[in-house]
Amino acid sequence: MRSSSAACRPDGPPPGPEAQEQQGDLRPGPDELLTAPRELLVVGLGSRGPGGVTLEAREALGRADAVFGYRLYLEQARPHLRPDAEIMGSGMTAETRRAREALAVSMEGRRCAVVSGGDAGVYAMAGVVYEVAAGMGLPLGTAPGELKITVIPGTPALCAGAALLGAPLTHDFCCVSLSDRLTEWDLIRRRLEMAARADFVIVIYNPRSRGRDWQLASARELLLTILPGSTPAGLAVRCGREGERGILTTLADLNPEDVDMQTLVVVGNSSTFVYRGAMITPRGYVRKYGAPGGAEGGEAEPEEETETEG
């Protein structure tokens, strides 16, 4: 399995016709490239470790000629890659370059994959790929000469974290990232304030890192001006990795020092409660329909439409 940190091809001029024939070069010619299918796969690896990679993601990774991604995610994807797949690793903050290189190689007729942790469309690479493709003016679609971008979903961190804590997302919730590297802090504060006043359960991504060590404390102070200090809160730590654990606390007792970039913070709403080690946000079924064992509730309506779940 070949590996590269940046370049998409070996250095130096391409081999001549005789050398290509001797090496059994199978690269498509100019005429073939006009009609060859072009596809870029954006693959979410999930948030449950190696066992959380879906069958669809494994199949997609097994079809890729070249794979681009953050080095940590490439290691997670490695068992599902072809032995001859070319690996293009890069570090954090290289997202736009990674997307541009993958798009360029895909337009040459090679099937490429870009890997992301969690779900590729949640704070991850799918949006970057589409944004860069638009900026490059690439012809997207399924017609000859166009590029088809296929996003393969994975289990997002918010779902893995919620499962670790109990059932805190059974009613309306929102996600807010505390990273102010790409979003102004004033806007983040406004979103947090509006979410709290609207009684959403709040899932906090990117709560704290070595370079951003004050945002979570500031967010907590803001939320305490709106929500009771007794509001249940949960920390989902290292989901799907060694040392995975869920910590239940309250908004008043939430200690930012216990949190890092491998932690997801969940702040409950006015209905959220804790029972026997589980953080629970009721959907309203028991209140309306009652529960076995004597709990009272309203009469069920006949032929009620089935609501979307998950």
C-alpha positions as CSV (number, residue, x, y, z in Angstrom):
1,M,0.0,0.0,0.0
2,R,1.6,3.2,-1.1
3,S,1.6,6.3,1.1
4,S,2.1,9.9,0.6
5,S,1.8,13.0,2.8
6,A,1.1,15.6,0.1
7,A,1.9,14.7,-3.5
8,C,-0.6,13.0,-5.7
9,R,2.0,11.6,-8.1
10,P,5.7,10.6,-8.1
11,D,8.1,13.4,-8.9
12,G,9.6,13.7,-12.3
13,P,8.2,13.5,-15.9
14,P,5.8,10.7,-16.8
15,P,7.3,7.6,-18.4
16,G,7.3,7.4,-22.1
17,P,5.1,5.1,-24.2
18,E,7.6,2.2,-24.2
19,A,8.0,2.3,-20.4
20,Q,4.3,2.5,-19.9
21,E,3.8,-0.5,-22.1
22,Q,6.5,-2.5,-20.2
23,Q,4.9,-1.5,-16.9
24,G,1.4,-2.4,-18.0
25,D,0.1,1.1,-17.6
26,L,-3.7,1.0,-17.2
27,R,-4.3,4.7,-16.9
28,P,-7.1,6.0,-19.1
29,G,-6.2,7.9,-22.3
30,P,-7.6,11.3,-23.2
31,D,-10.6,9.8,-25.1
32,E,-11.5,7.5,-22.2
33,L,-11.3,10.4,-19.7
34,L,-14.1,12.2,-21.6
35,T,-16.6,9.4,-20.9
36,A,-15.1,7.6,-17.9
37,P,-17.2,7.8,-14.7
38,R,-15.7,10.2,-12.2
39,E,-16.6,9.8,-8.6
40,L,-15.4,11.2,-5.3
41,L,-16.6,9.4,-2.2
42,V,-16.8,11.3,1.1
43,V,-16.9,8.7,3.8
44,G,-17.9,9.0,7.4
45,L,-16.1,6.5,9.6
46,G,-18.6,6.8,12.5
47,S,-17.9,7.5,16.1
48,R,-17.8,4.0,17.6
49,G,-14.2,2.9,16.7
50,P,-13.4,0.1,14.2
51,G,-16.7,-1.7,14.9
52,G,-18.7,1.4,14.0
53,V,-17.7,1.6,10.4
54,T,-20.8,0.8,8.4
55,L,-20.9,-1.9,5.6
56,E,-21.6,0.9,3.1
57,A,-18.5,2.8,4.2
58,R,-16.4,-0.4,4.1
59,E,-17.6,-1.1,0.5
60,A,-16.9,2.4,-0.6
61,L,-13.4,2.4,0.9
62,G,-12.7,-0.9,-0.9
63,R,-13.4,0.7,-4.3
64,A,-11.1,3.7,-3.9
65,D,-7.9,4.1,-5.9
66,A,-6.7,7.0,-3.7
67,V,-7.7,8.0,-0.2
68,F,-7.3,11.4,1.4
69,G,-7.7,12.3,5.1
70,Y,-6.4,13.3,8.5
71,R,-3.8,10.8,9.5
72,L,-5.8,9.5,12.5
73,Y,-8.8,8.7,10.4
74,L,-6.7,7.1,7.7
75,E,-5.4,4.6,10.2
76,Q,-9.0,3.8,11.1
77,A,-9.8,3.3,7.4
78,R,-6.7,1.3,6.5
79,P,-8.1,-2.2,7.2
80,H,-10.8,-1.6,4.6
81,L,-8.6,-0.2,1.8
82,R,-7.2,-2.1,-1.2
83,P,-3.6,-3.1,-0.9
84,D,-2.7,-0.9,-3.9
85,A,-4.7,2.1,-2.8
86,E,-2.7,5.3,-2.6
87,I,-2.9,7.1,0.8
88,M,-2.7,10.8,1.0
89,G,-2.4,11.9,4.7
90,S,-2.4,15.4,6.0
91,G,-2.8,17.1,9.4
92,M,-5.4,19.3,11.0
93,T,-6.2,22.7,9.4
94,A,-5.4,21.2,5.9
95,E,-9.1,20.6,5.0
96,T,-9.3,22.9,2.0
97,R,-6.1,21.6,0.5
98,R,-7.1,18.0,1.1
99,A,-10.4,18.7,-0.7
100,R,-8.8,20.4,-3.6
101,E,-6.3,17.6,-4.2
102,A,-9.0,14.9,-3.9
103,L,-11.2,16.8,-6.4
104,A,-8.3,17.3,-8.8
105,V,-7.3,13.6,-8.8
106,S,-11.0,12.5,-9.1
107,M,-11.3,14.7,-12.2
108,E,-8.4,12.8,-13.7
109,G,-10.6,9.7,-13.7
110,R,-9.4,8.0,-10.5
111,R,-12.0,7.0,-7.9
112,C,-11.0,8.8,-4.7
113,A,-12.3,8.8,-1.2
114,V,-12.0,11.5,1.5
115,V,-12.5,10.1,5.0
116,S,-14.0,11.9,8.0
117,G,-14.6,10.9,11.6
118,G,-18.2,10.6,12.7
119,D,-20.6,11.7,9.9
120,A,-18.9,13.4,7.0
121,G,-21.7,16.0,6.8
122,V,-21.6,17.0,10.5
123,Y,-18.8,19.6,11.1
124,A,-16.7,17.5,8.7
125,M,-15.4,17.1,5.1
126,A,-18.6,16.9,3.0
127,G,-19.3,20.6,3.2
128,V,-15.6,21.5,2.5
129,V,-15.6,19.2,-0.6
130,Y,-18.7,20.8,-2.0
131,E,-17.6,24.3,-1.2
132,V,-14.2,23.9,-2.8
133,A,-15.8,22.1,-5.8
134,A,-18.1,25.2,-6.3
135,G,-15.2,27.5,-6.0
136,M,-13.3,25.6,-8.6
137,G,-16.3,25.7,-10.9
138,L,-16.3,21.9,-11.4
139,P,-19.1,20.2,-13.4
140,L,-20.9,18.1,-10.8
141,G,-23.4,15.4,-11.9
142,T,-23.5,12.0,-13.5
143,A,-23.2,12.8,-17.2
144,P,-20.0,11.9,-19.1
145,G,-17.2,14.3,-18.0
146,E,-19.0,15.3,-14.8
147,L,-18.0,14.5,-11.3
148,K,-20.3,12.6,-9.0
149,I,-19.8,13.3,-5.3
150,T,-21.2,10.6,-3.1
151,V,-21.5,11.2,0.7
152,I,-21.5,8.0,2.8
153,P,-23.0,8.7,6.2
154,G,-21.6,7.5,9.5
155,T,-22.7,7.6,13.1
156,P,-22.2,11.2,14.3
157,A,-20.5,11.9,17.6
158,L,-23.8,13.4,19.0
159,C,-25.5,10.0,18.5
160,A,-22.7,8.0,20.0
161,G,-22.4,10.4,22.9
162,A,-26.2,10.4,23.6
163,A,-26.2,6.6,23.7
164,L,-23.4,6.7,26.2
165,L,-25.3,9.1,28.5
166,G,-28.8,7.5,28.2
167,A,-31.4,9.2,26.0
168,P,-30.9,12.9,26.2
169,L,-31.8,13.7,22.6
170,T,-35.3,12.2,22.4
171,H,-36.9,15.6,22.0
172,D,-35.8,18.7,20.0
173,F,-32.1,19.6,20.2
174,C,-29.5,21.6,18.5
175,C,-25.7,21.5,18.0
176,V,-23.3,24.3,18.6
177,S,-19.6,24.3,18.1
178,L,-17.5,26.4,20.5
179,S,-14.6,26.6,18.1
180,D,-14.2,30.3,17.2
181,R,-11.5,29.6,14.6
182,L,-14.0,29.8,11.8
183,T,-17.0,31.4,13.5
184,E,-17.0,34.7,15.5
185,W,-17.5,34.2,19.2
186,D,-20.3,36.8,19.3
187,L,-22.3,34.7,16.9
188,I,-21.6,31.5,18.9
189,R,-22.8,33.3,22.0
190,R,-26.0,34.4,20.3
191,R,-26.8,30.9,19.1
192,L,-26.2,29.5,22.6
193,E,-28.5,32.1,24.1
194,M,-31.3,31.6,21.6
195,A,-31.1,27.8,22.0
196,A,-31.3,28.0,25.8
197,R,-34.3,30.5,25.6
198,A,-36.0,28.2,23.1
199,D,-35.6,25.2,25.6
200,F,-33.6,23.1,23.2
201,V,-31.3,20.3,24.5
202,I,-27.9,21.7,23.5
203,V,-25.1,19.5,22.2
204,I,-21.7,21.2,22.4
205,Y,-19.0,20.2,19.9
206,N,-15.4,21.3,20.2
207,P,-15.8,22.5,23.8
208,R,-12.2,23.0,24.8
209,S,-8.7,22.4,23.7
210,R,-5.2,23.5,24.7
211,G,-5.4,26.5,22.4
212,R,-9.0,27.4,23.3
213,D,-9.3,27.0,27.1
214,W,-11.8,29.7,28.0
215,Q,-14.8,29.3,25.7
216,L,-16.6,26.5,27.6
217,A,-16.4,28.4,30.9
218,S,-17.8,31.5,29.2
219,A,-20.6,29.4,27.6
220,R,-21.5,27.9,31.0
221,E,-21.7,31.3,32.6
222,L,-24.0,32.5,29.8
223,L,-26.3,29.5,30.1
224,L,-26.5,29.9,33.8
225,T,-28.1,33.3,33.3
226,I,-31.0,31.6,31.5
227,L,-31.1,28.0,32.8
228,P,-31.3,26.7,36.4
229,G,-28.0,25.4,37.8
230,S,-29.8,22.1,38.5
231,T,-30.2,21.5,34.7
232,P,-28.8,18.0,34.0
233,A,-25.6,18.0,31.9
234,G,-23.6,15.1,30.5
235,L,-20.0,14.6,29.3
236,A,-19.5,11.9,26.7
237,V,-15.7,11.2,26.8
238,R,-13.7,9.3,24.1
239,C,-16.7,7.8,22.4
240,G,-15.8,4.5,20.8
241,R,-12.2,4.7,22.1
242,E,-10.2,3.2,25.0
243,G,-11.3,5.0,28.1
244,E,-14.8,5.7,26.9
245,R,-17.1,6.9,29.7
246,G,-20.2,9.0,30.4
247,I,-20.2,11.5,33.2
248,L,-23.5,13.0,34.6
249,T,-23.5,16.3,36.4
250,T,-25.4,19.6,36.4
251,L,-24.9,22.8,34.6
252,A,-23.8,24.5,37.9
253,D,-21.3,21.7,38.7
254,L,-19.9,21.3,35.2
255,N,-16.2,21.7,35.5
256,P,-14.5,22.9,32.2
257,E,-11.2,21.3,33.5
258,D,-12.8,17.9,33.0
259,V,-13.4,18.6,29.3
260,D,-11.1,18.3,26.2
261,M,-11.5,18.0,22.5
262,Q,-12.4,14.3,22.9
263,T,-15.5,15.2,25.0
264,L,-19.0,16.0,23.9
265,V,-21.1,18.2,26.3
266,V,-24.8,17.8,26.4
267,V,-27.0,20.3,28.4
268,G,-30.5,19.3,29.0
269,N,-33.8,21.2,28.6
270,S,-36.5,22.0,31.2
271,S,-37.8,18.4,31.0
272,T,-34.5,16.5,31.1
273,F,-34.0,14.4,34.2
274,V,-31.6,11.7,35.5
275,Y,-32.8,8.3,36.6
276,R,-30.4,5.5,37.8
277,G,-27.4,6.8,35.9
278,A,-29.2,7.7,32.7
279,M,-29.8,11.2,31.3
280,I,-33.3,11.3,29.8
281,T,-35.3,13.9,27.8
282,P,-38.9,12.8,27.5
283,R,-40.6,12.9,24.1
284,G,-44.0,13.1,25.7
285,Y,-45.4,9.6,25.1
286,V,-45.9,8.8,28.8
287,R,-47.5,12.2,29.5
288,K,-50.0,11.8,26.6
289,Y,-50.7,8.1,26.4
290,G,-49.8,6.9,29.9
291,A,-47.5,4.0,30.8
292,P,-48.0,0.4,31.8
293,G,-48.4,0.0,35.6
294,G,-51.0,2.7,36.3
295,A,-49.5,6.0,34.9
296,E,-52.3,8.0,33.4
297,G,-52.3,9.8,30.1
298,G,-54.5,11.1,27.4
299,E,-56.5,8.9,25.0
300,A,-54.5,7.8,22.0
301,E,-55.7,9.1,18.7
302,P,-56.7,6.5,16.1
303,E,-54.7,6.2,12.8
304,E,-52.1,8.7,14.0
305,E,-49.3,9.4,11.5
306,T,-46.0,7.7,12.3
307,E,-43.3,10.3,13.2
308,T,-39.8,10.2,11.9
309,E,-37.3,8.6,14.2
310,G,-33.5,9.0,14.1
